């Protein structure tokens, strides 16, 4: 699957994954989030959107248009 060019997602961990099941903790780690308040920029892709949907209650997502 190809990523859409010029579109990035800023993902921020807003809630701790402690107390949630192991799959959700692993998904947060796979997104590259390490601690509360940590943000990462990731290219928009269907597989990333799927991971975000699984942990949507733990993260905040913003769309960033790359110029």
Secondary structure, 3 states (H helix, E strand, C coil): CCCCCCEEEEEEECCCCCCCCHHHHHHHHHCCCCCCCCEEEEECCHHHHHHHHHCCCCEEEEEEECC
